[in-house]
Amino acid sequence: MKPIPAAAALLLAVAPGVPVAMAQIGAPAVSATLEPAQMAVGDRARLVIEVEHDAVASVAWPEPETLGPFEVLEQRVDEPRVEGGRAVSRAELVLTAFELGELEVPAVGVDVIDAAGNRVTLGTEPSLVTVASVGLDESGDIRAIKGPLDIPRSLLALLPWLAGIALLGGVGYWLWRRSRGRQPDGIPAPAAPPRPPHEIAHEAFRTLEAERLPDRGEIKTFHIRASDIVRAYVEGRFGVDALEMTTGEVLDGLRGQDVDEEPLLDFRRLLERCDLVKFAKDRPAPERCREVIPLGRSLVDRTRVVVPPAESAADAEPAPAEAGTA
């Protein structure tokens, strides 16, 4: 380990993706690693801070919710590693940002407390991370609606059999209850089937549109509601836990469901437009806001599952038999 002047032991520089050397032996020292140095809006970066100190000393870690323009999503503190009377304490912070450009991660202060209760404060120098655009399409054009996805015919062929099995089960249960002297009226009515996700989404979009929030200046509320409608639809349609995920995680989940590239790009376009209003304080004009609902409706119609009508039986009744001749 290369010794450095004691005055530099209290504040060591940190460069993105490059760990900093420890201070001289005996004095507490801090090092940090920040990766990656370039990220997309909504992606995650990891800041790892390590403090070398005497084995009998302890480290008091801060618990920030934000670091400048970055939001702290997670913080994990590991057990110290002890070797030869020295210890290394380690903490990892997961950061994300919803602003574009070259952003600064401010200094992080860490306190080292020795066995006598004396406190030494160490800190890292600010670091720069480039947050790049993900290619948001600002042209305002909405692509033509693609046809709904079809369920394979083989599944449709099973539906009458499944309905028949359910019907037989219900009749058998009713007969069993009746044979035990129970009144059929006591049988609870079966629960109504759940509504399809696309119906719920369209109803929510109609309600949101009728409230005219952008015209009343409630731009952020409008985009939060629109984002939640789309995320709830993604949960119901694709089984992705979208309401609890970042936009990047939602898109990864949709890729895992083999969603076509064209609707996937439009999901990204809509969710990131809402993120810029929610987190980056973007404030588009009302006419720009009104483009969000048509785009959301288009996505729902292009990705919803539609059960095609079953093949109808022949309508013609059999002809009456002719009377025999005497």
C-alpha positions as CSV (number, residue, x, y, z in Angstrom):
1,M,0.0,0.0,0.0
2,K,1.5,3.3,-1.1
3,P,1.6,5.9,1.8
4,I,0.3,9.4,1.2
5,P,0.4,12.5,3.4
6,A,-1.7,12.4,6.6
7,A,-3.6,15.5,5.6
8,A,-4.9,13.7,2.5
9,A,-6.2,10.7,4.6
10,L,-9.4,12.6,5.5
11,L,-10.6,13.3,1.9
12,L,-9.8,10.9,-1.0
13,A,-10.8,11.4,-4.6
14,V,-13.2,9.0,-6.3
15,A,-13.3,8.6,-10.1
16,P,-16.2,6.7,-11.8
17,G,-15.3,3.1,-12.2
18,V,-11.8,3.5,-10.7
19,P,-11.1,2.6,-7.0
20,V,-9.0,5.1,-5.0
21,A,-5.9,4.2,-3.1
22,M,-6.0,3.8,0.7
23,A,-4.3,6.3,3.0
24,Q,-1.2,5.7,5.1
25,I,-1.0,2.8,7.6
26,G,-2.7,3.6,10.9
27,A,-5.0,6.4,9.8
28,P,-8.6,5.6,8.6
29,A,-9.0,6.0,4.8
30,V,-11.8,5.8,2.4
31,S,-12.1,4.6,-1.2
32,A,-15.0,4.5,-3.6
33,T,-15.9,3.0,-6.9
34,L,-18.8,4.3,-9.1
35,E,-20.0,2.2,-12.1
36,P,-21.0,2.8,-14.8
37,A,-19.6,6.2,-15.9
38,Q,-22.4,6.5,-18.5
39,M,-26.0,5.3,-18.2
40,A,-29.5,5.8,-19.7
41,V,-32.2,7.7,-17.9
42,G,-33.9,5.5,-15.3
43,D,-31.0,2.9,-15.3
44,R,-29.1,2.1,-12.2
45,A,-25.5,2.9,-11.1
46,R,-23.7,1.4,-8.1
47,L,-21.5,3.4,-5.7
48,V,-19.3,1.2,-3.5
49,I,-17.6,2.9,-0.6
50,E,-14.9,1.1,1.5
51,V,-13.3,2.4,4.7
52,E,-10.1,1.0,6.1
53,H,-9.7,1.5,9.8
54,D,-8.4,-0.1,13.1
55,A,-10.2,-3.3,13.9
56,V,-11.5,-1.8,17.2
57,A,-13.0,1.2,15.5
58,S,-16.5,1.3,13.9
59,V,-18.0,3.2,10.9
60,A,-21.2,5.3,11.1
61,W,-22.7,5.2,7.6
62,P,-25.1,7.9,6.4
63,E,-28.5,6.9,5.0
64,P,-29.3,9.4,2.3
65,E,-32.5,9.3,0.3
66,T,-31.0,11.4,-2.5
67,L,-27.5,12.4,-3.6
68,G,-27.9,15.5,-5.6
69,P,-29.9,14.7,-8.8
70,F,-29.7,10.9,-8.0
71,E,-32.2,8.9,-6.1
72,V,-30.9,6.2,-3.7
73,L,-32.9,3.1,-4.4
74,E,-31.0,0.7,-2.1
75,Q,-28.3,0.7,0.5
76,R,-26.5,-2.4,1.7
77,V,-23.8,-2.4,4.5
78,D,-21.6,-5.6,4.7
79,E,-19.9,-7.0,7.8
80,P,-16.3,-5.6,8.2
81,R,-13.4,-7.7,6.9
82,V,-10.7,-7.9,9.6
83,E,-7.1,-8.9,8.9
84,G,-4.0,-8.1,10.9
85,G,-5.5,-5.6,13.3
86,R,-7.1,-3.6,10.4
87,A,-10.6,-3.8,9.1
88,V,-12.4,-2.8,5.9
89,S,-16.0,-1.8,6.2
90,R,-18.0,-1.7,2.9
91,A,-21.3,-0.1,1.8
92,E,-23.0,-0.3,-1.6
93,L,-25.6,2.3,-2.8
94,V,-27.8,1.8,-5.8
95,L,-28.5,5.1,-7.6
96,T,-30.8,6.1,-10.4
97,A,-31.4,9.5,-12.2
98,F,-34.2,10.9,-14.4
99,E,-32.3,13.9,-15.7
100,L,-30.2,14.1,-18.8
101,G,-26.7,15.3,-19.2
102,E,-23.5,15.2,-17.1
103,L,-24.7,14.9,-13.5
104,E,-22.7,15.2,-10.3
105,V,-22.8,12.6,-7.5
106,P,-21.9,14.8,-4.5
107,A,-19.4,13.9,-1.7
108,V,-20.5,11.2,0.7
109,G,-19.4,11.8,4.3
110,V,-18.5,8.8,6.6
111,D,-17.6,8.9,10.3
112,V,-15.0,6.5,11.8
113,I,-15.3,6.2,15.6
114,D,-12.3,4.7,17.5
115,A,-12.4,2.8,20.8
116,A,-12.1,6.0,22.8
117,G,-15.1,7.5,21.1
118,N,-13.1,9.9,19.0
119,R,-14.8,10.6,15.6
120,V,-13.0,11.2,12.3
121,T,-15.0,12.3,9.3
122,L,-13.9,11.1,5.9
123,G,-15.4,12.0,2.5
124,T,-15.3,11.4,-1.2
125,E,-15.0,14.0,-3.8
126,P,-17.9,14.7,-6.2
127,S,-18.1,12.4,-9.3
128,L,-19.6,12.9,-12.7
129,V,-21.9,10.5,-14.5
130,T,-23.2,11.0,-18.0
131,V,-27.0,10.3,-18.3
132,A,-27.9,9.8,-21.9
133,S,-31.2,9.9,-23.7
134,V,-32.7,6.6,-24.8
135,G,-33.8,7.9,-28.2
136,L,-37.2,9.4,-27.2
137,D,-39.2,10.1,-30.3
138,E,-40.5,13.7,-30.0
139,S,-42.1,13.8,-33.4
140,G,-45.5,13.3,-31.9
141,D,-46.6,10.8,-34.6
142,I,-48.6,7.8,-33.5
143,R,-48.2,4.7,-35.5
144,A,-51.1,2.9,-37.0
145,I,-52.9,0.3,-34.8
146,K,-51.9,-3.2,-35.5
147,G,-54.4,-6.0,-35.4
148,P,-55.1,-7.8,-32.0
149,L,-53.1,-10.9,-31.1
150,D,-54.9,-14.2,-31.8
151,I,-55.1,-17.2,-29.5
152,P,-54.1,-20.4,-31.3
153,R,-57.1,-22.4,-32.6
154,S,-56.0,-25.5,-30.6
155,L,-56.8,-23.7,-27.4
156,L,-60.2,-22.6,-28.7
157,A,-61.0,-26.2,-29.4
158,L,-60.6,-27.0,-25.7
159,L,-63.0,-24.3,-24.5
160,P,-66.3,-26.2,-25.0
161,W,-64.8,-29.2,-23.2
162,L,-63.7,-27.1,-20.3
163,A,-67.1,-25.5,-20.1
164,G,-68.8,-28.9,-20.2
165,I,-66.6,-30.2,-17.3
166,A,-67.4,-27.1,-15.2
167,L,-71.1,-27.5,-15.9
168,L,-71.1,-31.2,-14.9
169,G,-69.2,-30.3,-11.7
170,G,-71.8,-27.7,-10.8
171,V,-74.7,-30.0,-11.5
172,G,-73.1,-32.8,-9.4
173,Y,-72.5,-30.4,-6.5
174,W,-76.1,-29.3,-6.6
175,L,-77.4,-32.9,-6.6
176,W,-75.1,-33.7,-3.7
177,R,-76.4,-30.8,-1.6
178,R,-80.0,-31.7,-2.4
179,S,-79.5,-35.3,-1.4
180,R,-78.4,-34.1,2.0
181,G,-81.6,-32.2,2.6
182,R,-80.0,-28.8,1.8
183,Q,-82.0,-26.2,-0.1
184,P,-80.6,-25.3,-3.5
185,D,-81.1,-21.6,-2.6
186,G,-78.3,-22.0,0.0
187,I,-75.7,-22.6,-2.8
188,P,-73.7,-19.3,-3.2
189,A,-73.7,-17.9,-6.7
190,P,-70.4,-18.4,-8.6
191,A,-68.1,-15.4,-8.6
192,A,-68.1,-13.3,-11.8
193,P,-65.0,-13.8,-14.0
194,P,-62.4,-11.1,-13.8
195,R,-62.6,-8.3,-16.3
196,P,-60.0,-8.4,-19.2
197,P,-57.1,-6.0,-18.6
198,H,-57.8,-4.1,-21.8
199,E,-61.3,-3.3,-20.7
200,I,-60.1,-1.9,-17.4
201,A,-57.4,0.2,-19.1
202,H,-59.8,1.7,-21.6
203,E,-62.3,2.6,-18.9
204,A,-59.5,4.2,-16.9
205,F,-58.3,6.2,-19.9
206,R,-61.9,7.5,-20.5
207,T,-62.1,8.6,-16.9
208,L,-58.7,10.3,-17.1
209,E,-59.6,12.0,-20.4
210,A,-62.9,13.4,-19.0
211,E,-61.1,15.0,-16.0
212,R,-59.1,17.3,-18.4
213,L,-56.2,17.5,-15.9
214,P,-53.7,19.2,-18.3
215,D,-56.2,22.0,-19.0
216,R,-56.3,22.6,-15.2
217,G,-52.5,22.8,-14.9
218,E,-52.2,19.4,-13.2
219,I,-49.5,18.1,-15.6
220,K,-47.6,15.9,-13.1
221,T,-50.8,14.3,-11.7
222,F,-52.0,13.5,-15.3
223,H,-48.7,11.8,-16.2
224,I,-48.6,9.8,-13.0
225,R,-52.2,8.5,-13.6
226,A,-51.4,7.7,-17.3
227,S,-48.2,5.8,-16.3
228,D,-50.1,3.8,-13.6
229,I,-52.9,2.8,-16.1
230,V,-50.3,1.5,-18.5
231,R,-48.3,-0.3,-15.8
232,A,-51.5,-1.9,-14.4
233,Y,-52.4,-3.1,-17.9
234,V,-48.9,-4.6,-18.3
235,E,-49.4,-6.5,-15.0
236,G,-52.8,-7.9,-16.0
237,R,-51.8,-8.7,-19.6
238,F,-48.2,-10.0,-19.3
239,G,-47.8,-10.9,-15.6
240,V,-45.0,-8.3,-15.1
241,D,-45.0,-6.6,-11.7
242,A,-44.8,-3.2,-13.5
243,L,-46.3,-1.0,-10.7
244,E,-43.3,-1.9,-8.5
245,M,-40.6,-1.6,-11.2
246,T,-38.6,1.1,-12.8
247,T,-39.2,1.7,-16.5
248,G,-36.0,-0.2,-17.4
249,E,-37.2,-3.2,-15.4
250,V,-40.7,-3.1,-17.0
251,L,-39.1,-3.1,-20.5
252,D,-36.9,-6.1,-19.6
253,G,-40.0,-7.9,-18.4
254,L,-41.8,-7.2,-21.6
255,R,-38.8,-8.5,-23.6
256,G,-39.1,-11.7,-21.6
257,Q,-42.7,-12.0,-22.8
258,D,-41.6,-11.8,-26.4
259,V,-43.4,-8.5,-27.1
260,D,-42.7,-7.2,-30.6
261,E,-40.1,-4.5,-31.0
262,E,-42.5,-1.9,-32.4
263,P,-44.9,-1.9,-29.4
264,L,-41.9,-2.3,-27.0
265,L,-40.5,1.0,-28.3
266,D,-43.8,2.7,-27.9
267,F,-44.1,1.3,-24.3
268,R,-40.7,2.9,-23.6
269,R,-41.7,6.1,-25.3
270,L,-44.8,6.5,-23.2
271,L,-43.3,5.5,-19.8
272,E,-40.2,7.6,-20.2
273,R,-42.2,10.6,-21.2
274,C,-44.2,10.2,-18.0
275,D,-40.9,9.6,-16.0
276,L,-39.5,12.9,-17.3
277,V,-42.6,14.8,-15.9
278,K,-42.7,12.8,-12.7
279,F,-39.0,12.9,-11.8
280,A,-37.2,15.4,-14.0
281,K,-39.8,18.2,-13.6
282,D,-40.5,18.4,-17.3
283,R,-43.6,20.4,-18.0
284,P,-45.0,19.9,-21.5
285,A,-47.7,22.0,-23.0
286,P,-51.4,20.7,-22.7
287,E,-51.5,19.8,-26.4
288,R,-48.4,17.6,-25.9
289,C,-50.0,16.0,-22.8
290,R,-53.1,15.1,-24.9
291,E,-51.0,12.8,-27.1
292,V,-50.4,10.4,-24.1
293,I,-53.9,8.9,-23.9
294,P,-54.2,8.0,-27.7
295,L,-50.7,6.4,-27.5
296,G,-51.8,4.4,-24.4
297,R,-55.0,3.3,-26.1
298,S,-53.1,2.3,-29.2
299,L,-50.7,0.1,-27.1
300,V,-53.6,-1.6,-25.3
301,D,-55.4,-2.4,-28.6
302,R,-52.2,-3.7,-30.3
303,T,-51.2,-6.0,-27.5
304,R,-54.4,-7.2,-25.9
305,V,-55.5,-10.8,-26.3
306,V,-58.7,-11.3,-28.2
307,V,-60.5,-14.6,-28.3
308,P,-61.8,-15.0,-31.9
309,P,-65.5,-16.2,-32.1
310,A,-65.8,-20.0,-32.3
311,E,-66.9,-21.6,-35.5
312,S,-70.7,-21.4,-35.5
313,A,-72.6,-24.6,-36.2
314,A,-74.9,-24.8,-39.3
315,D,-78.1,-22.9,-38.8
316,A,-80.2,-25.1,-41.1
317,E,-82.7,-27.4,-39.3
318,P,-83.1,-31.0,-40.7
319,A,-85.9,-31.2,-43.3
320,P,-89.0,-33.0,-42.1
321,A,-89.3,-36.6,-43.2
322,E,-91.6,-37.3,-46.1
323,A,-94.8,-39.3,-45.3
324,G,-94.7,-42.8,-46.6
325,T,-97.1,-43.9,-49.4
326,A,-99.9,-46.3,-48.6
